[in-house]
Amino acid sequence: HVNSSGAAFMIGGYDPLAWNSSGTYNIDPTNAGRTAFIFNLTNNTMQAQDLLSVLNSGQYQTLNDASLGPTFGGGADIQVGTNLNSGSLYAYSYGSGFNLLGDVTGTNTLVTYDSVDVFKFTPAPTPEPLTLLIGASGAALFLRRRVRARA
């Protein structure tokens, strides 16, 4: 993650929609659903998707392409290439005028990546109510027996 001046950065992105290998984009045409974002942890920058009132291209969250690494945005705001060690950043965000690395809007910056990490967030499983009831009853009986044995 190096910008045109040679400075190194730690960048990334988040998309609430699951990735697949369909070759299509995860698209959300509504403002309420546009919750994906990209970020630069080195300079504490976050750029959210553009809303409908600003630019309709904000509907493109991530590209689901099995031949590429993670790709955020319709203009490849962050793109990891097939070799997973290089890619590009397009100057993102209608409002800011700069991409995550501080390069001017309208430029496509070629970058190298030292490492690429991908995480999937899944909710913790919720126990069934009957399982909880049986477990709680068993614990209560065990504690009741221990108390009586001491008396």
C-alpha positions in Angstrom: 0.0 0.0 0.0 2.2 2.8 -1.2 1.0 6.2 -2.6 2.6 8.1 -5.5 5.0 9.8 -3.0 6.3 6.5 -1.8 4.5 6.5 1.6 3.2 3.2 3.0 -0.4 2.9 4.2 -2.7 0.3 5.7 -5.9 0.3 3.8 -9.1 -1.8 3.7 -12.8 -2.0 3.1 -16.0 -3.4 4.5 -19.1 -4.7 2.7 -22.1 -6.0 4.7 -23.1 -8.2 1.7 -21.5 -11.6 1.2 -19.0 -12.2 -1.6 -19.7 -14.7 -4.3 -18.0 -15.6 -7.6 -20.8 -14.6 -9.9 -18.8 -11.9 -11.8 -21.4 -9.3 -10.9 -21.4 -6.4 -8.4 -23.0 -6.3 -5.0 -25.4 -3.4 -5.7 -27.7 -1.5 -3.4 -29.8 1.1 -5.1 -31.1 2.6 -1.8 -29.4 5.1 0.5 -30.3 3.0 3.5 -28.4 0.0 2.2 -25.3 1.8 1.2 -23.3 0.9 4.3 -20.1 -0.3 2.7 -17.0 1.8 3.2 -13.2 1.9 2.6 -10.6 3.1 5.0 -7.0 4.0 5.6 -5.9 3.2 9.1 -2.6 5.0 8.7 -4.1 8.5 8.2 -7.4 7.8 9.9 -9.6 8.2 6.8 -12.9 6.5 6.0 -14.9 7.0 2.9 -18.5 5.8 2.8 -20.5 5.0 -0.4 -21.9 8.0 -2.3 -25.6 8.5 -1.7 -28.2 8.8 -4.4 -28.4 12.6 -4.0 -24.6 12.8 -4.8 -23.7 10.3 -7.4 -25.6 7.1 -8.6 -22.3 5.2 -9.0 -22.4 4.7 -5.2 -24.7 1.8 -5.7 -21.7 -0.4 -6.6 -20.4 -1.9 -3.3 -18.0 -4.8 -4.3 -17.2 -6.8 -7.4 -17.7 -10.5 -7.1 -15.1 -11.8 -9.4 -13.3 -15.1 -8.8 -10.3 -13.9 -11.0 -9.6 -10.9 -8.7 -8.9 -10.2 -5.1 -11.2 -7.9 -3.1 -12.5 -5.0 -5.3 -14.5 -2.2 -3.7 -16.6 0.3 -5.7 -17.7 0.6 -9.3 -14.5 2.5 -10.3 -12.3 0.0 -8.5 -11.8 2.4 -5.6 -9.7 -0.4 -4.1 -8.8 -3.4 -6.3 -6.5 -6.3 -5.6 -5.3 -8.1 -8.7 -5.2 -11.8 -9.5 -1.7 -12.2 -8.0 -2.8 -10.7 -4.7 0.3 -8.5 -4.4 -0.6 -5.6 -6.7 -3.6 -3.7 -7.8 -5.0 -0.1 -8.1 -6.8 2.6 -6.3 -9.0 5.0 -8.2 -9.6 8.4 -6.8 -12.7 7.7 -4.7 -15.4 9.9 -3.4 -17.2 12.7 -5.3 -16.9 15.0 -2.3 -13.3 14.7 -1.1 -11.3 15.1 -4.3 -8.7 12.5 -3.2 -8.4 8.8 -2.9 -7.4 6.9 0.3 -3.7 7.6 -0.4 -4.2 11.3 -0.9 -3.9 11.2 -4.7 -6.1 13.6 -6.7 -9.5 12.6 -8.1 -9.5 11.1 -11.5 -6.2 9.4 -11.1 -5.7 5.6 -11.1 -2.9 4.8 -8.7 -1.0 1.5 -9.1 -0.2 0.0 -5.8 1.7 -3.0 -4.4 0.4 -4.9 -1.4 2.6 -6.5 1.3 -0.3 -8.7 2.4 -4.0 -9.1 1.9 -6.3 -10.3 4.7 -10.0 -11.1 4.2 -12.3 -11.6 7.1 -15.9 -12.8 7.3 -18.1 -11.7 10.2 -20.8 -14.2 11.3 -23.2 -13.9 14.1 -22.7 -16.1 17.1 -25.1 -19.0 17.2 -28.1 -18.5 19.4 -29.1 -21.5 21.6 -32.6 -22.9 21.2 -34.9 -21.8 24.0 -35.6 -25.5 25.0 -31.8 -26.1 25.3 -31.5 -23.0 27.6 -34.5 -24.2 29.7 -33.0 -27.7 30.1 -29.5 -26.3 30.9 -30.8 -23.8 33.5 -33.1 -26.5 35.1 -30.1 -28.9 35.3 -27.9 -26.2 36.9 -30.6 -25.3 39.4 -31.1 -28.9 40.4 -27.3 -29.5 40.8 -26.9 -26.4 43.0 -30.0 -27.4 45.1 -28.5 -30.8 45.7 -25.1 -29.4 46.7 -26.8 -27.0 49.1 -28.8 -29.9 50.8 -25.7 -32.1 51.0 -23.9 -29.5 53.0 -26.7 -28.9 55.5 
